[in-house]
Amino acid sequence: MAEYLKTGLSESEKAEENTKVRAIVEATLADIEARGDAAVAEMSKKFDNWERPTFRLSEAEIEACLARMSTQNITDIKFAQEQVRNFAKIQRDALRDVEVETLPGVVLGHKNIPVNSIGCYVPGGKYPMVASAHMSIVTAGVAGVKRIIAASPPFNGEPNPAVITAMHLGGADEIYCLGGIQAVGAMALGTETIAGVDMLVGPGNAFVAEAKRQLYGRVGIDLFAGPTETLVIADETVDGEMCAADLLGQAEHGPTSPAILLTNSTKLARDTMAEIERQLTILPTAEIAGQAWRDHGQIIVCADEAEMLAVADDIASEHVQVMTRDPNWFLENMTNYGALFLGPETNVSYGDKVIGTNHTLPTKKAARYTGGLWVGKFLKTCTYQRITTPEASAMIGEYCSRLCAIEGFAGHQEQADLRVRRYGGSNVAGGSGD
């Protein structure tokens, strides 16, 4: 049975915090819906100390942000976006429209239709999340979305040049310097100056994630992407230094980011715990990473790989770094994860920033039923049907009529019977079926 050498906050403590967040978000969204721009402006001033006549950046302001970036910065952003674009194109090419004659005279098909408009949220309160712009904006562009708007909070009292540059180079049609619930709410609900969108995408803190959850249904969302989660699955083939670096490298996302080591080596577990304490004395982001580790970090020791697999699938973590003797065994057998990072040569940071896979991934066990953001999330697979001969219509109509009779849907049955009568069925299909 798995042994927990370190645990985080209890489920009841987490639930209490979630209740507080839910109430704040509900009231905030109601205010935005009722008062529009006025509510958004008040919230921006209150939470970000940021006031403007309009939160949309002008072309001149965008160009000013680009001018502040070095040539190397722009080259690196373009490189990362090209990797994301390339992989998104490969994924898009894997999706195809279909049309097939399933029976004589019966044609069925589907089309992959892009969503018309999306709002991309790019976090930037603690860190300017440049990479999030690539993941949402670039991928939506590959899918063919017609209107792409993007919002990110001010950073140190101004639009962050790197984030704005990434949004612009990624292909955003409108860029807003606006953060938190007010940004997500304004994009989804619309205001006097911000036209609402059909879908919200992008990660965020607990308040942004809850806002997306509450808005789901009025608009589409990519997935429930809350605080970053990381799970390191490791055995004695790696050391505590690498495990600690991979745990703290994700814990620095925020004070509520879970970081978990799952291992079958007690020695590695204890070495990692000691190494984490050492690294926290020198890591520049130790204040945030340290709090996340204290409150949400876990160390779990299992008897063998089979137990590690079972525990990992139960955790269903957003990021899973596998550093074992045979990482591919987990690729072949694991079912619940946002993204896998196989072997010590790769790591979650590569996926977060540059390698090309999307970093907006399911959290809070959502990996049990969904994958992460990808080009397919921006496409609606819509079916259609066509009957090309009277004989086919009559034949399908006879079956349909009898099935409608079973359910008691008289109006449905008449739709079918009308075709049977007009298009040449030999018998009225509503009979006994003997």
C-alpha positions in Angstrom: 0.0 0.0 0.0 1.3 3.4 -0.9 3.0 5.3 1.9 2.6 9.1 2.1 5.8 10.6 3.5 4.4 14.1 3.0 0.8 15.4 2.5 -0.8 18.7 1.6 -3.9 20.5 2.7 -6.9 18.2 3.5 -9.9 18.0 1.1 -12.1 19.8 3.5 -9.7 22.7 3.7 -9.5 22.9 -0.1 -13.4 22.7 -0.4 -13.7 25.7 2.0 -11.4 27.8 -0.1 -13.3 26.8 -3.3 -16.6 27.9 -1.7 -15.2 31.4 -1.0 -13.8 31.7 -4.6 -17.2 30.6 -6.0 -19.1 33.2 -4.2 -16.8 36.0 -5.2 -16.8 35.1 -8.8 -20.6 34.8 -8.9 -21.1 38.3 -7.5 -18.4 39.7 -9.8 -19.9 38.3 -13.0 -23.4 39.5 -12.1 -22.0 43.0 -11.6 -20.2 42.9 -15.0 -23.4 41.7 -16.7 -25.5 44.5 -15.0 -23.1 47.4 -15.4 -20.7 46.5 -18.2 -17.8 48.8 -18.7 -18.3 50.7 -15.5 -18.0 47.5 -13.4 -15.0 46.4 -15.4 -13.2 49.7 -14.9 -13.9 49.7 -11.1 -12.5 46.1 -10.8 -9.5 46.9 -12.8 -8.7 49.9 -10.5 -9.4 47.9 -7.4 -7.5 44.7 -8.2 -4.8 45.9 -10.7 -4.6 49.6 -9.9 -5.1 50.1 -13.6 -7.2 52.9 -15.1 -7.8 53.7 -18.8 -10.6 55.3 -20.9 -10.5 52.1 -22.9 -8.7 48.8 -22.2 -8.1 47.9 -25.8 -4.6 48.8 -26.9 -4.1 50.9 -30.0 -1.9 50.0 -32.9 0.6 52.6 -31.7 0.7 51.1 -28.2 1.3 47.7 -29.7 4.1 48.9 -31.9 5.6 50.6 -28.8 5.7 47.3 -27.0 7.4 45.6 -30.0 10.0 48.4 -30.1 11.0 47.6 -26.5 11.8 44.0 -27.3 15.3 43.0 -28.4 15.9 41.2 -31.7 16.8 38.0 -29.7 13.5 38.2 -27.7 11.5 38.5 -30.9 13.4 35.7 -32.6 12.8 33.4 -29.6 9.1 34.2 -29.5 8.8 33.6 -33.2 10.6 30.2 -32.8 8.3 29.1 -30.1 5.2 30.1 -32.1 6.5 28.3 -35.1 6.8 25.1 -33.1 3.2 25.5 -31.8 2.0 26.3 -35.2 3.7 23.4 -36.9 2.3 20.8 -34.4 -1.2 22.4 -34.6 -1.1 22.1 -38.4 -0.2 18.4 -38.0 -3.1 17.9 -35.7 -5.4 19.9 -38.1 -4.4 17.7 -41.0 -5.4 14.6 -38.9 -9.0 15.9 -38.9 -11.0 15.6 -42.1 -14.4 16.3 -43.4 -16.2 13.1 -44.4 -19.1 12.2 -46.7 -20.2 8.7 -47.3 -23.1 6.8 -48.8 -24.0 4.4 -45.9 -27.0 2.8 -47.7 -28.1 3.2 -51.3 -29.3 6.7 -51.7 -28.4 7.7 -48.0 -25.5 10.1 -47.7 -24.1 11.1 -44.3 -21.2 13.4 -43.5 -19.6 15.9 -41.1 -17.8 19.1 -41.5 -15.2 20.6 -39.1 -16.3 24.2 -38.7 -14.2 26.8 -36.8 -15.7 28.7 -33.9 -16.4 32.2 -35.1 -14.9 34.1 -32.2 -12.8 33.4 -29.1 -11.4 35.3 -26.2 -7.9 34.2 -25.1 -6.8 34.9 -21.5 -3.1 35.2 -20.9 -2.2 35.3 -17.2 0.3 37.9 -16.1 -0.2 38.9 -12.5 2.8 37.2 -11.0 4.7 36.3 -14.1 4.1 37.5 -17.7 3.0 34.3 -19.3 4.2 34.9 -22.8 3.9 31.3 -23.8 0.1 31.2 -23.1 -0.4 33.6 -26.0 1.2 31.1 -28.4 -0.9 28.2 -27.1 -4.3 29.8 -27.6 -3.9 32.5 -30.3 -1.6 30.6 -32.7 -3.6 27.4 -32.3 -6.9 29.2 -33.0 -5.4 30.8 -36.1 -4.5 27.4 -37.4 -8.1 26.2 -36.8 -9.4 29.1 -38.8 -11.2 31.2 -36.1 -12.3 34.5 -37.6 -12.1 36.8 -34.6 -9.4 36.3 -32.0 -9.3 38.7 -29.1 -6.8 38.5 -26.2 -6.5 40.0 -22.7 -3.8 40.1 -20.1 -3.4 42.1 -16.9 -0.9 45.0 -16.5 2.5 44.0 -15.2 4.3 46.5 -13.0 1.7 49.1 -13.9 1.8 48.9 -17.7 1.1 46.5 -20.6 3.8 43.8 -20.6 5.8 44.3 -23.8 6.7 40.6 -24.1 3.1 39.4 -23.7 1.7 42.1 -26.1 4.4 41.2 -28.6 3.5 37.5 -28.4 -0.2 38.3 -28.8 0.4 40.5 -31.8 2.8 38.1 -33.6 0.5 35.2 -32.8 -2.3 36.9 -34.7 -4.7 38.5 -32.2 -7.2 40.8 -33.8 -7.9 42.8 -30.6 -5.6 43.1 -27.6 -6.8 44.3 -24.2 -4.8 45.1 -21.1 -7.2 43.7 -18.6 -6.9 41.0 -16.0 -8.7 38.5 -13.8 -12.5 37.9 -13.6 -13.1 41.3 -15.2 -11.3 40.3 -18.3 -12.9 36.9 -18.7 -16.3 38.2 -17.8 -16.1 41.1 -20.3 -15.0 38.9 -23.1 -17.7 36.3 -22.5 -20.6 38.6 -21.6 -19.7 41.6 -23.7 -19.8 45.3 -22.6 -20.5 48.6 -24.4 -16.9 48.6 -25.8 -16.0 44.9 -25.9 -18.1 42.6 -28.2 -18.6 39.2 -26.6 -17.1 36.0 -27.9 -18.4 32.5 -28.5 -15.7 30.7 -26.6 -13.1 31.4 -23.8 -9.7 29.8 -23.7 -6.5 30.0 -21.6 -5.3 29.2 -18.1 -5.5 31.4 -15.0 -5.7 31.5 -11.3 -8.5 30.0 -9.2 -10.7 33.0 -9.8 -10.3 32.9 -13.6 -10.9 29.1 -13.6 -14.0 29.5 -11.6 -15.3 32.3 -13.8 -14.9 30.1 -16.8 -16.7 27.3 -15.0 -19.6 29.6 -14.2 -19.7 31.1 -17.7 -19.7 27.6 -19.4 -22.9 27.1 -21.3 -23.3 30.8 -22.1 -20.0 30.5 -24.0 -17.8 27.5 -24.7 -14.6 27.0 -22.9 -11.5 25.0 -23.7 -11.4 23.1 -20.3 -11.2 23.8 -16.6 -7.6 24.9 -16.2 -6.9 25.9 -12.6 -3.6 26.1 -10.7 -0.7 24.2 -12.3 -0.2 20.6 -11.2 2.8 18.4 -11.6 3.5 14.8 -10.9 7.0 13.3 -11.0 7.1 9.5 -11.4 10.6 8.4 -10.7 12.8 5.5 -9.6 16.4 5.0 -8.6 17.6 5.7 -12.2 17.5 9.5 -11.4 18.5 11.5 -8.3 16.9 13.8 -5.8 18.4 16.9 -7.4 16.5 16.4 -10.7 13.3 15.4 -9.0 13.4 18.5 -6.8 14.1 20.8 -9.7 11.2 19.4 -11.7 8.9 19.7 -8.7 9.9 23.2 -7.7 10.0 24.3 -11.3 6.2 23.9 -11.5 5.4 24.8 -7.9 6.7 28.3 -8.6 3.6 28.9 -10.7 1.6 29.8 -7.6 1.1 29.1 -3.9 -1.8 26.7 -4.7 0.1 24.6 -7.3 0.3 20.9 -6.3 3.7 19.2 -6.8 3.8 15.4 -6.1 6.7 12.9 -6.2 5.6 9.3 -6.8 8.3 6.7 -6.5 9.1 3.1 -5.5 12.4 4.2 -3.9 12.3 5.4 -0.2 15.9 6.6 -0.7 15.0 8.8 -3.7 12.0 10.1 -1.7 14.1 11.2 1.2 16.9 12.5 -1.0 14.3 14.6 -2.9 12.8 16.0 0.3 16.3 17.1 1.5 17.1 18.5 -1.9 13.9 20.5 -2.1 14.8 22.2 1.2 18.3 23.0 -0.1 17.0 24.4 -3.4 14.5 26.5 -1.6 17.4 28.4 0.0 18.7 29.5 -3.4 15.7 29.6 -5.7 14.8 33.2 -6.6 11.1 32.2 -6.6 11.3 30.3 -3.3 8.7 32.3 -1.6 5.9 31.1 -3.9 7.4 27.7 -4.6 8.0 27.1 -0.9 4.4 27.9 0.0 3.1 25.6 -2.7 5.3 22.8 -1.5 4.4 23.3 2.1 0.6 23.4 1.5 0.2 21.2 -1.6 3.4 19.1 -2.0 3.3 15.3 -1.5 5.7 12.5 -1.5 4.3 9.0 -2.1 6.2 5.8 -2.0 4.8 2.7 -3.7 5.7 -0.9 -3.7 6.2 -1.3 -7.4 5.5 0.2 -10.8 2.0 -1.3 -10.9 1.0 0.5 -7.8 2.7 3.7 -9.1 0.5 3.4 -12.2 -2.7 3.0 -10.2 -1.9 5.9 -7.9 -0.9 8.1 -10.9 -4.1 7.4 -12.7 -6.1 8.2 -9.6 -4.3 11.6 -9.2 -4.9 12.4 -12.9 -2.3 15.2 -12.9 -2.0 18.0 -15.4 1.7 17.4 -16.1 3.4 14.0 -15.6 7.1 13.8 -15.7 8.2 10.1 -16.0 11.8 9.3 -15.1 12.0 5.6 -14.7 13.9 2.7 -16.2 11.2 2.3 -18.9 9.2 5.5 -19.3 7.3 4.1 -22.4 5.6 1.5 -20.1 3.7 4.4 -18.5 2.9 5.8 -22.0 1.5 2.5 -23.0 -0.5 1.9 -19.8 -1.4 5.3 -18.2 -4.8 6.7 -19.0 -5.4 9.8 -16.9 -3.0 12.7 -17.6 -2.9 16.1 -19.3 0.5 15.6 -20.9 3.4 13.1 -20.5 7.1 14.1 -20.4 9.0 10.9 -21.0 12.6 10.5 -19.7 15.0 12.9 -17.9 16.1 14.5 -21.2 12.7 16.3 -21.4 10.8 18.2 -18.8 7.6 20.1 -18.2 9.3 23.5 -18.8 9.9 22.5 -22.4 6.2 21.8 -23.0 5.3 25.0 -21.1 7.4 27.3 -23.3 8.7 26.0 -26.6 8.6 22.4 -27.8 5.3 22.7 -29.6 2.7 20.8 -27.7 0.0 22.9 -26.0 0.5 23.8 -22.3 -3.2 24.5 -21.5 -4.1 21.3 -19.9 -6.8 19.7 -17.6 -6.5 20.1 -13.8 -8.4 19.0 -10.8 -8.8 15.4 -12.1 -10.4 16.6 -15.4 -7.8 14.5 -17.2 -10.1 11.6 -16.5 -12.4 12.8 -19.2 -10.6 15.3 -21.4 -7.2 16.1 -22.9 -5.8 19.6 -23.2 -6.2 22.5 -25.6 -5.5 21.6 -29.2 -6.6 22.7 -32.6 -9.7 20.4 -32.4 -11.1 22.4 -29.5 -11.7 25.3 -31.8 -13.6 23.2 -34.3 -17.2 22.1 -34.2 -17.7 18.7 -35.8 -21.2 19.1 -37.3 -23.1 16.4 -39.1 -25.4 16.5 -42.1 -27.5 14.1 -44.0 -28.9 13.8 -47.5 -31.2 11.3 -49.2 -30.8 11.2 -52.9 -33.6 8.9 -54.1 -37.4 8.5 -53.3 -36.8 4.8 -52.7 -34.3 5.4 -49.9 -36.6 8.0 -48.3 -39.5 5.5 -48.2 -37.3 2.7 -46.9 -35.8 4.8 -44.0 -39.3 6.2 -43.4 -40.8 2.8 -42.7 -38.2 2.0 -40.1 -38.5 5.5 -38.6 -42.3 5.3 -38.4 -42.2 2.0 -36.5 -39.5 3.3 -34.1 -41.5 6.5 -33.5 -44.6 4.4 -32.6 -42.6 2.5 -30.0 -41.8 5.9 -28.3 -45.3 7.3 -28.7 -44.1 10.3 -30.8 -47.0 10.7 -33.2 -45.7 13.9 -34.8 -42.4 12.3 -35.5 -44.2 9.3 -36.9 -46.2 11.5 -39.3 -43.0 13.1 -40.6 -41.9 9.7 -41.6 -45.3 8.5 -42.8 -45.6 11.5 -45.1 -42.5 10.5 -46.9 -43.5 6.9 -47.2 -46.8 7.9 -48.8 -45.2 10.4 -51.2 -42.1 8.5 -52.1 -43.6 5.1 -52.9 -43.5 2.9 -49.8 -45.6 -0.2 -50.6 -47.2 -0.1 -47.1 -48.0 2.6 -44.6 -45.1 2.1 -42.2 -47.2 2.7 -39.1 -48.6 -0.8 -39.2 -48.0 -3.7 -36.8 -44.7 -4.6 -38.4 -45.8 -8.3 -38.7 
